[in-house]
Amino acid sequence: MWGLTMKMKRLKQAIIQWNKNNFGDIYGNIKVAEQAMEIKELVFRDDSSPEKKQDLLEAQ
């Protein structure tokens, strides 16, 4: 039984590490994306050219 417990602990640590490597800080990524979206919206308000509109649509 002890061997199974140790295997499960090692597996848990491996999964945690894999998750961090593949997905990173998802809450931080969301915050960065929201900030980038706000900046693009402000830029579009100042200059509503077709290029800026396309940038805004791509950010959404």
mmJSON file of the N, C-alpha and C atoms, coordinates in Angstrom:
{"data_MODEL":{"atom_site":{
"group_PDB":["ATOM","ATOM","ATOM","ATOM","ATOM","ATOM","ATOM","ATOM","ATOM","ATOM","ATOM","ATOM","ATOM","ATOM","ATOM","ATOM","ATOM","ATOM","ATOM","ATOM","ATOM","ATOM","ATOM","ATOM","ATOM","ATOM","ATOM","ATOM","ATOM","ATOM","ATOM","ATOM","ATOM","ATOM","ATOM","ATOM","ATOM","ATOM","ATOM","ATOM","ATOM","ATOM","ATOM","ATOM","ATOM","ATOM","ATOM","ATOM","ATOM","ATOM","ATOM","ATOM","ATOM","ATOM","ATOM","ATOM","ATOM","ATOM","ATOM","ATOM","ATOM","ATOM","ATOM","ATOM","ATOM","ATOM","ATOM","ATOM","ATOM","ATOM","ATOM","ATOM","ATOM","ATOM","ATOM","ATOM","ATOM","ATOM","ATOM","ATOM","ATOM","ATOM","ATOM","ATOM","ATOM","ATOM","ATOM","ATOM","ATOM","ATOM","ATOM","ATOM","ATOM","ATOM","ATOM","ATOM","ATOM","ATOM","ATOM","ATOM","ATOM","ATOM","ATOM","ATOM","ATOM","ATOM","ATOM","ATOM","ATOM","ATOM","ATOM","ATOM","ATOM","ATOM","ATOM","ATOM","ATOM","ATOM","ATOM","ATOM","ATOM","ATOM","ATOM","ATOM","ATOM","ATOM","ATOM","ATOM","ATOM","ATOM","ATOM","ATOM","ATOM","ATOM","ATOM","ATOM","ATOM","ATOM","ATOM","ATOM","ATOM","ATOM","ATOM","ATOM","ATOM","ATOM","ATOM","ATOM","ATOM","ATOM","ATOM","ATOM","ATOM","ATOM","ATOM","ATOM","ATOM","ATOM","ATOM","ATOM","ATOM","ATOM","ATOM","ATOM","ATOM","ATOM","ATOM","ATOM","ATOM","ATOM","ATOM","ATOM","ATOM","ATOM","ATOM","ATOM","ATOM","ATOM","ATOM","ATOM"],
"id":[1,2,3,4,5,6,7,8,9,10,11,12,13,14,15,16,17,18,19,20,21,22,23,24,25,26,27,28,29,30,31,32,33,34,35,36,37,38,39,40,41,42,43,44,45,46,47,48,49,50,51,52,53,54,55,56,57,58,59,60,61,62,63,64,65,66,67,68,69,70,71,72,73,74,75,76,77,78,79,80,81,82,83,84,85,86,87,88,89,90,91,92,93,94,95,96,97,98,99,100,101,102,103,104,105,106,107,108,109,110,111,112,113,114,115,116,117,118,119,120,121,122,123,124,125,126,127,128,129,130,131,132,133,134,135,136,137,138,139,140,141,142,143,144,145,146,147,148,149,150,151,152,153,154,155,156,157,158,159,160,161,162,163,164,165,166,167,168,169,170,171,172,173,174,175,176,177,178,179,180],
"type_symbol":["N","C","C","N","C","C","N","C","C","N","C","C","N","C","C","N","C","C","N","C","C","N","C","C","N","C","C","N","C","C","N","C","C","N","C","C","N","C","C","N","C","C","N","C","C","N","C","C","N","C","C","N","C","C","N","C","C","N","C","C","N","C","C","N","C","C","N","C","C","N","C","C","N","C","C","N","C","C","N","C","C","N","C","C","N","C","C","N","C","C","N","C","C","N","C","C","N","C","C","N","C","C","N","C","C","N","C","C","N","C","C","N","C","C","N","C","C","N","C","C","N","C","C","N","C","C","N","C","C","N","C","C","N","C","C","N","C","C","N","C","C","N","C","C","N","C","C","N","C","C","N","C","C","N","C","C","N","C","C","N","C","C","N","C","C","N","C","C","N","C","C","N","C","C","N","C","C","N","C","C"],
"label_atom_id":["N","CA","C","N","CA","C","N","CA","C","N","CA","C","N","CA","C","N","CA","C","N","CA","C","N","CA","C","N","CA","C","N","CA","C","N","CA","C","N","CA","C","N","CA","C","N","CA","C","N","CA","C","N","CA","C","N","CA","C","N","CA","C","N","CA","C","N","CA","C","N","CA","C","N","CA","C","N","CA","C","N","CA","C","N","CA","C","N","CA","C","N","CA","C","N","CA","C","N","CA","C","N","CA","C","N","CA","C","N","CA","C","N","CA","C","N","CA","C","N","CA","C","N","CA","C","N","CA","C","N","CA","C","N","CA","C","N","CA","C","N","CA","C","N","CA","C","N","CA","C","N","CA","C","N","CA","C","N","CA","C","N","CA","C","N","CA","C","N","CA","C","N","CA","C","N","CA","C","N","CA","C","N","CA","C","N","CA","C","N","CA","C","N","CA","C","N","CA","C","N","CA","C","N","CA","C","N","CA","C"],
"label_alt_id":[null,null,null,null,null,null,null,null,null,null,null,null,null,null,null,null,null,null,null,null,null,null,null,null,null,null,null,null,null,null,null,null,null,null,null,null,null,null,null,null,null,null,null,null,null,null,null,null,null,null,null,null,null,null,null,null,null,null,null,null,null,null,null,null,null,null,null,null,null,null,null,null,null,null,null,null,null,null,null,null,null,null,null,null,null,null,null,null,null,null,null,null,null,null,null,null,null,null,null,null,null,null,null,null,null,null,null,null,null,null,null,null,null,null,null,null,null,null,null,null,null,null,null,null,null,null,null,null,null,null,null,null,null,null,null,null,null,null,null,null,null,null,null,null,null,null,null,null,null,null,null,null,null,null,null,null,null,null,null,null,null,null,null,null,null,null,null,null,null,null,null,null,null,null,null,null,null,null,null,null],
"label_comp_id":["MET","MET","MET","TRP","TRP","TRP","GLY","GLY","GLY","LEU","LEU","LEU","THR","THR","THR","MET","MET","MET","LYS","LYS","LYS","MET","MET","MET","LYS","LYS","LYS","ARG","ARG","ARG","LEU","LEU","LEU","LYS","LYS","LYS","GLN","GLN","GLN","ALA","ALA","ALA","ILE","ILE","ILE","ILE","ILE","ILE","GLN","GLN","GLN","TRP","TRP","TRP","ASN","ASN","ASN","LYS","LYS","LYS","ASN","ASN","ASN","ASN","ASN","ASN","PHE","PHE","PHE","GLY","GLY","GLY","ASP","ASP","ASP","ILE","ILE","ILE","TYR","TYR","TYR","GLY","GLY","GLY","ASN","ASN","ASN","ILE","ILE","ILE","LYS","LYS","LYS","VAL","VAL","VAL","ALA","ALA","ALA","GLU","GLU","GLU","GLN","GLN","GLN","ALA","ALA","ALA","MET","MET","MET","GLU","GLU","GLU","ILE","ILE","ILE","LYS","LYS","LYS","GLU","GLU","GLU","LEU","LEU","LEU","VAL","VAL","VAL","PHE","PHE","PHE","ARG","ARG","ARG","ASP","ASP","ASP","ASP","ASP","ASP","SER","SER","SER","SER","SER","SER","PRO","PRO","PRO","GLU","GLU","GLU","LYS","LYS","LYS","LYS","LYS","LYS","GLN","GLN","GLN","ASP","ASP","ASP","LEU","LEU","LEU","LEU","LEU","LEU","GLU","GLU","GLU","ALA","ALA","ALA","GLN","GLN","GLN"],
"label_asym_id":["A","A","A","A","A","A","A","A","A","A","A","A","A","A","A","A","A","A","A","A","A","A","A","A","A","A","A","A","A","A","A","A","A","A","A","A","A","A","A","A","A","A","A","A","A","A","A","A","A","A","A","A","A","A","A","A","A","A","A","A","A","A","A","A","A","A","A","A","A","A","A","A","A","A","A","A","A","A","A","A","A","A","A","A","A","A","A","A","A","A","A","A","A","A","A","A","A","A","A","A","A","A","A","A","A","A","A","A","A","A","A","A","A","A","A","A","A","A","A","A","A","A","A","A","A","A","A","A","A","A","A","A","A","A","A","A","A","A","A","A","A","A","A","A","A","A","A","A","A","A","A","A","A","A","A","A","A","A","A","A","A","A","A","A","A","A","A","A","A","A","A","A","A","A","A","A","A","A","A","A"],
"label_entity_id":["1","1","1","1","1","1","1","1","1","1","1","1","1","1","1","1","1","1","1","1","1","1","1","1","1","1","1","1","1","1","1","1","1","1","1","1","1","1","1","1","1","1","1","1","1","1","1","1","1","1","1","1","1","1","1","1","1","1","1","1","1","1","1","1","1","1","1","1","1","1","1","1","1","1","1","1","1","1","1","1","1","1","1","1","1","1","1","1","1","1","1","1","1","1","1","1","1","1","1","1","1","1","1","1","1","1","1","1","1","1","1","1","1","1","1","1","1","1","1","1","1","1","1","1","1","1","1","1","1","1","1","1","1","1","1","1","1","1","1","1","1","1","1","1","1","1","1","1","1","1","1","1","1","1","1","1","1","1","1","1","1","1","1","1","1","1","1","1","1","1","1","1","1","1","1","1","1","1","1","1"],
"label_seq_id":[1,1,1,2,2,2,3,3,3,4,4,4,5,5,5,6,6,6,7,7,7,8,8,8,9,9,9,10,10,10,11,11,11,12,12,12,13,13,13,14,14,14,15,15,15,16,16,16,17,17,17,18,18,18,19,19,19,20,20,20,21,21,21,22,22,22,23,23,23,24,24,24,25,25,25,26,26,26,27,27,27,28,28,28,29,29,29,30,30,30,31,31,31,32,32,32,33,33,33,34,34,34,35,35,35,36,36,36,37,37,37,38,38,38,39,39,39,40,40,40,41,41,41,42,42,42,43,43,43,44,44,44,45,45,45,46,46,46,47,47,47,48,48,48,49,49,49,50,50,50,51,51,51,52,52,52,53,53,53,54,54,54,55,55,55,56,56,56,57,57,57,58,58,58,59,59,59,60,60,60],
"pdbx_PDB_ins_code":[null,null,null,null,null,null,null,null,null,null,null,null,null,null,null,null,null,null,null,null,null,null,null,null,null,null,null,null,null,null,null,null,null,null,null,null,null,null,null,null,null,null,null,null,null,null,null,null,null,null,null,null,null,null,null,null,null,null,null,null,null,null,null,null,null,null,null,null,null,null,null,null,null,null,null,null,null,null,null,null,null,null,null,null,null,null,null,null,null,null,null,null,null,null,null,null,null,null,null,null,null,null,null,null,null,null,null,null,null,null,null,null,null,null,null,null,null,null,null,null,null,null,null,null,null,null,null,null,null,null,null,null,null,null,null,null,null,null,null,null,null,null,null,null,null,null,null,null,null,null,null,null,null,null,null,null,null,null,null,null,null,null,null,null,null,null,null,null,null,null,null,null,null,null,null,null,null,null,null,null],
"Cartn_x":[0.822,0.0,0.872,1.987,2.885,3.413,3.717,4.234,3.228,1.966,0.918,0.777,0.858,0.757,1.886,3.086,4.228,4.092,3.601,3.384,2.376,1.315,0.279,0.828,1.657,2.254,3.17,3.982,4.868,4.063,2.996,2.143,1.497,1.044,0.419,1.399,2.629,3.635,3.946,3.996,4.264,3.126,1.894,0.742,0.72,1.022,1.074,2.123,3.296,4.369,3.972,3.377,2.923,1.899,0.968,-0.072,0.543,1.5,2.158,2.926,3.597,4.382,3.498,2.364,1.5,0.558,0.034,-0.987,-0.521,0.478,1.003,-0.004,0.113,-0.771,-1.996,-3.058,-4.218,-4.895,-4.893,-5.523,-4.702,-3.399,-2.531,-2.685,-2.816,-3.005,-4.309,-5.354,-6.642,-6.521,-5.837,-5.677,-4.903,-3.848,-3.05,-3.893,-4.692,-5.542,-6.59,-7.159,-8.15,-7.518,-6.307,-5.622,-5.302,-4.874,-4.583,-5.853,-6.962,-8.241,-8.64,-8.465,-8.789,-7.947,-6.673,-5.779,-6.238,-6.579,-7.023,-8.34,-9.217,-10.471,-10.204,-9.276,-8.937,-8.314,-7.444,-6.81,-7.867,-8.825,-9.877,-10.774,-11.023,-11.831,-11.15,-9.83,-9.082,-8.937,-8.747,-8.521,-9.347,-10.502,-11.408,-11.174,-9.919,-9.577,-9.885,-10.001,-10.285,-9.212,-7.956,-6.881,-7.062,-7.42,-7.624,-8.848,-9.872,-11.065,-10.711,-9.881,-9.456,-8.649,-7.759,-6.986,-7.912,-8.924,-9.876,-10.659,-11.1,-11.847,-10.987,-9.718,-8.814,-8.556,-8.541,-8.295,-9.482,-10.67,-11.85,-11.846],
"Cartn_y":[-1.189,0.0,1.261,1.2,2.352,2.711,1.692,1.93,2.661,2.279,2.939,4.398,4.662,6.033,6.889,6.358,7.113,7.356,6.357,6.539,7.652,7.666,8.682,10.074,10.2,11.496,11.978,11.069,11.451,11.835,11.093,11.402,12.772,13.067,14.36,15.496,15.361,16.396,16.548,15.437,15.498,16.206,15.933,16.579,18.069,18.438,19.857,20.582,20.001,20.617,20.733,19.676,19.702,20.815,20.943,21.964,23.367,23.613,24.924,25.205,24.197,24.385,24.641,23.982,24.106,25.293,25.597,26.629,27.878,27.783,28.947,29.537,30.818,31.534,31.991,31.198,31.512,32.803,33.097,34.331,35.548,35.413,36.488,36.692,35.583,35.677,36.39,36.117,36.779,38.269,38.609,40.023,40.764,40.156,40.775,40.948,39.945,40.036,41.132,41.261,42.318,43.702,43.848,45.133,45.476,44.488,44.717,45.119,44.497,44.833,46.273,46.694,48.069,49.076,48.771,49.665,49.766,48.633,48.655,49.405,49.305,50.061,51.564,51.967,53.388,53.905,53.116,53.504,53.626,52.698,52.737,53.959,54.365,55.564,56.813,56.866,58.024,58.014,56.831,56.703,55.524,55.799,54.722,54.302,54.142,53.698,52.196,51.719,50.284,49.372,49.827,49.009,48.847,49.929,49.879,49.033,49.112,48.298,46.819,46.484,45.098,44.62,45.465,45.118,44.839,45.675,45.514,44.21,43.907,42.671,41.439,41.5,40.374,40.174,41.255,41.158,40.547,40.708,40.149,38.667],
"Cartn_z":[0.0,0.0,0.0,0.705,0.776,-0.614,-1.424,-2.771,-3.646,-3.536,-4.307,-3.889,-2.597,-2.091,-2.651,-2.662,-3.182,-4.687,-5.433,-6.867,-7.124,-6.341,-6.511,-6.203,-5.181,-4.845,-5.96,-6.518,-7.622,-8.861,-9.126,-10.266,-10.097,-8.887,-8.62,-8.894,-8.431,-8.656,-10.144,-10.865,-12.303,-13.036,-12.638,-13.275,-12.963,-11.733,-11.359,-12.194,-12.348,-13.131,-14.6,-15.148,-16.542,-16.75,-15.819,-15.909,-15.915,-15.038,-14.988,-16.273,-16.811,-18.036,-19.251,-19.329,-20.506,-20.453,-19.291,-19.203,-18.478,-17.664,-16.954,-15.991,-15.779,-14.863,-15.652,-15.626,-16.463,-16.034,-14.745,-14.28,-14.719,-14.685,-15.169,-16.667,-17.412,-18.863,-19.202,-18.439,-18.669,-18.399,-17.32,-16.975,-18.066,-18.577,-19.645,-20.906,-21.249,-22.442,-22.286,-21.091,-20.857,-20.968,-20.455,-20.547,-22.0,-22.769,-24.186,-24.93,-24.57,-25.199,-24.887,-23.646,-23.261,-24.046,-24.207,-24.955,-26.41,-27.012,-28.41,-28.559,-27.568,-27.62,-27.554,-26.696,-26.599,-27.893,-28.476,-29.737,-30.829,-30.843,-31.86,-31.683,-30.442,-30.206,-30.765,-30.629,-31.128,-32.649,-33.213,-34.653,-35.157,-35.712,-36.133,-37.588,-37.932,-39.281,-39.42,-40.645,-40.851,-40.251,-40.266,-39.695,-38.186,-37.528,-36.077,-35.734,-36.593,-36.37,-36.492,-37.468,-37.65,-36.445,-35.932,-34.736,-33.56,-33.414,-32.32,-32.47,-33.675,-33.902,-33.65,-34.019,-33.781,-32.298,-31.543,-30.102,-29.369,-29.941,-29.293,-29.478],
"occupancy":[1.0,1.0,1.0,1.0,1.0,1.0,1.0,1.0,1.0,1.0,1.0,1.0,1.0,1.0,1.0,1.0,1.0,1.0,1.0,1.0,1.0,1.0,1.0,1.0,1.0,1.0,1.0,1.0,1.0,1.0,1.0,1.0,1.0,1.0,1.0,1.0,1.0,1.0,1.0,1.0,1.0,1.0,1.0,1.0,1.0,1.0,1.0,1.0,1.0,1.0,1.0,1.0,1.0,1.0,1.0,1.0,1.0,1.0,1.0,1.0,1.0,1.0,1.0,1.0,1.0,1.0,1.0,1.0,1.0,1.0,1.0,1.0,1.0,1.0,1.0,1.0,1.0,1.0,1.0,1.0,1.0,1.0,1.0,1.0,1.0,1.0,1.0,1.0,1.0,1.0,1.0,1.0,1.0,1.0,1.0,1.0,1.0,1.0,1.0,1.0,1.0,1.0,1.0,1.0,1.0,1.0,1.0,1.0,1.0,1.0,1.0,1.0,1.0,1.0,1.0,1.0,1.0,1.0,1.0,1.0,1.0,1.0,1.0,1.0,1.0,1.0,1.0,1.0,1.0,1.0,1.0,1.0,1.0,1.0,1.0,1.0,1.0,1.0,1.0,1.0,1.0,1.0,1.0,1.0,1.0,1.0,1.0,1.0,1.0,1.0,1.0,1.0,1.0,1.0,1.0,1.0,1.0,1.0,1.0,1.0,1.0,1.0,1.0,1.0,1.0,1.0,1.0,1.0,1.0,1.0,1.0,1.0,1.0,1.0,1.0,1.0,1.0,1.0,1.0,1.0],
"B_iso_or_equiv":[0.0,0.0,0.0,0.0,0.0,0.0,0.0,0.0,0.0,0.0,0.0,0.0,0.0,0.0,0.0,0.0,0.0,0.0,0.0,0.0,0.0,0.0,0.0,0.0,0.0,0.0,0.0,0.0,0.0,0.0,0.0,0.0,0.0,0.0,0.0,0.0,0.0,0.0,0.0,0.0,0.0,0.0,0.0,0.0,0.0,0.0,0.0,0.0,0.0,0.0,0.0,0.0,0.0,0.0,0.0,0.0,0.0,0.0,0.0,0.0,0.0,0.0,0.0,0.0,0.0,0.0,0.0,0.0,0.0,0.0,0.0,0.0,0.0,0.0,0.0,0.0,0.0,0.0,0.0,0.0,0.0,0.0,0.0,0.0,0.0,0.0,0.0,0.0,0.0,0.0,0.0,0.0,0.0,0.0,0.0,0.0,0.0,0.0,0.0,0.0,0.0,0.0,0.0,0.0,0.0,0.0,0.0,0.0,0.0,0.0,0.0,0.0,0.0,0.0,0.0,0.0,0.0,0.0,0.0,0.0,0.0,0.0,0.0,0.0,0.0,0.0,0.0,0.0,0.0,0.0,0.0,0.0,0.0,0.0,0.0,0.0,0.0,0.0,0.0,0.0,0.0,0.0,0.0,0.0,0.0,0.0,0.0,0.0,0.0,0.0,0.0,0.0,0.0,0.0,0.0,0.0,0.0,0.0,0.0,0.0,0.0,0.0,0.0,0.0,0.0,0.0,0.0,0.0,0.0,0.0,0.0,0.0,0.0,0.0,0.0,0.0,0.0,0.0,0.0,0.0],
"pdbx_formal_charge":[null,null,null,null,null,null,null,null,null,null,null,null,null,null,null,null,null,null,null,null,null,null,null,null,null,null,null,null,null,null,null,null,null,null,null,null,null,null,null,null,null,null,null,null,null,null,null,null,null,null,null,null,null,null,null,null,null,null,null,null,null,null,null,null,null,null,null,null,null,null,null,null,null,null,null,null,null,null,null,null,null,null,null,null,null,null,null,null,null,null,null,null,null,null,null,null,null,null,null,null,null,null,null,null,null,null,null,null,null,null,null,null,null,null,null,null,null,null,null,null,null,null,null,null,null,null,null,null,null,null,null,null,null,null,null,null,null,null,null,null,null,null,null,null,null,null,null,null,null,null,null,null,null,null,null,null,null,null,null,null,null,null,null,null,null,null,null,null,null,null,null,null,null,null,null,null,null,null,null,null],
"auth_seq_id":[1,1,1,2,2,2,3,3,3,4,4,4,5,5,5,6,6,6,7,7,7,8,8,8,9,9,9,10,10,10,11,11,11,12,12,12,13,13,13,14,14,14,15,15,15,16,16,16,17,17,17,18,18,18,19,19,19,20,20,20,21,21,21,22,22,22,23,23,23,24,24,24,25,25,25,26,26,26,27,27,27,28,28,28,29,29,29,30,30,30,31,31,31,32,32,32,33,33,33,34,34,34,35,35,35,36,36,36,37,37,37,38,38,38,39,39,39,40,40,40,41,41,41,42,42,42,43,43,43,44,44,44,45,45,45,46,46,46,47,47,47,48,48,48,49,49,49,50,50,50,51,51,51,52,52,52,53,53,53,54,54,54,55,55,55,56,56,56,57,57,57,58,58,58,59,59,59,60,60,60],
"auth_comp_id":["MET","MET","MET","TRP","TRP","TRP","GLY","GLY","GLY","LEU","LEU","LEU","THR","THR","THR","MET","MET","MET","LYS","LYS","LYS","MET","MET","MET","LYS","LYS","LYS","ARG","ARG","ARG","LEU","LEU","LEU","LYS","LYS","LYS","GLN","GLN","GLN","ALA","ALA","ALA","ILE","ILE","ILE","ILE","ILE","ILE","GLN","GLN","GLN","TRP","TRP","TRP","ASN","ASN","ASN","LYS","LYS","LYS","ASN","ASN","ASN","ASN","ASN","ASN","PHE","PHE","PHE","GLY","GLY","GLY","ASP","ASP","ASP","ILE","ILE","ILE","TYR","TYR","TYR","GLY","GLY","GLY","ASN","ASN","ASN","ILE","ILE","ILE","LYS","LYS","LYS","VAL","VAL","VAL","ALA","ALA","ALA","GLU","GLU","GLU","GLN","GLN","GLN","ALA","ALA","ALA","MET","MET","MET","GLU","GLU","GLU","ILE","ILE","ILE","LYS","LYS","LYS","GLU","GLU","GLU","LEU","LEU","LEU","VAL","VAL","VAL","PHE","PHE","PHE","ARG","ARG","ARG","ASP","ASP","ASP","ASP","ASP","ASP","SER","SER","SER","SER","SER","SER","PRO","PRO","PRO","GLU","GLU","GLU","LYS","LYS","LYS","LYS","LYS","LYS","GLN","GLN","GLN","ASP","ASP","ASP","LEU","LEU","LEU","LEU","LEU","LEU","GLU","GLU","GLU","ALA","ALA","ALA","GLN","GLN","GLN"],
"auth_asym_id":["A","A","A","A","A","A","A","A","A","A","A","A","A","A","A","A","A","A","A","A","A","A","A","A","A","A","A","A","A","A","A","A","A","A","A","A","A","A","A","A","A","A","A","A","A","A","A","A","A","A","A","A","A","A","A","A","A","A","A","A","A","A","A","A","A","A","A","A","A","A","A","A","A","A","A","A","A","A","A","A","A","A","A","A","A","A","A","A","A","A","A","A","A","A","A","A","A","A","A","A","A","A","A","A","A","A","A","A","A","A","A","A","A","A","A","A","A","A","A","A","A","A","A","A","A","A","A","A","A","A","A","A","A","A","A","A","A","A","A","A","A","A","A","A","A","A","A","A","A","A","A","A","A","A","A","A","A","A","A","A","A","A","A","A","A","A","A","A","A","A","A","A","A","A","A","A","A","A","A","A"],
"auth_atom_id":["N","CA","C","N","CA","C","N","CA","C","N","CA","C","N","CA","C","N","CA","C","N","CA","C","N","CA","C","N","CA","C","N","CA","C","N","CA","C","N","CA","C","N","CA","C","N","CA","C","N","CA","C","N","CA","C","N","CA","C","N","CA","C","N","CA","C","N","CA","C","N","CA","C","N","CA","C","N","CA","C","N","CA","C","N","CA","C","N","CA","C","N","CA","C","N","CA","C","N","CA","C","N","CA","C","N","CA","C","N","CA","C","N","CA","C","N","CA","C","N","CA","C","N","CA","C","N","CA","C","N","CA","C","N","CA","C","N","CA","C","N","CA","C","N","CA","C","N","CA","C","N","CA","C","N","CA","C","N","CA","C","N","CA","C","N","CA","C","N","CA","C","N","CA","C","N","CA","C","N","CA","C","N","CA","C","N","CA","C","N","CA","C","N","CA","C","N","CA","C","N","CA","C","N","CA","C","N","CA","C"],
"pdbx_PDB_model_num":[1,1,1,1,1,1,1,1,1,1,1,1,1,1,1,1,1,1,1,1,1,1,1,1,1,1,1,1,1,1,1,1,1,1,1,1,1,1,1,1,1,1,1,1,1,1,1,1,1,1,1,1,1,1,1,1,1,1,1,1,1,1,1,1,1,1,1,1,1,1,1,1,1,1,1,1,1,1,1,1,1,1,1,1,1,1,1,1,1,1,1,1,1,1,1,1,1,1,1,1,1,1,1,1,1,1,1,1,1,1,1,1,1,1,1,1,1,1,1,1,1,1,1,1,1,1,1,1,1,1,1,1,1,1,1,1,1,1,1,1,1,1,1,1,1,1,1,1,1,1,1,1,1,1,1,1,1,1,1,1,1,1,1,1,1,1,1,1,1,1,1,1,1,1,1,1,1,1,1,1]
}}}
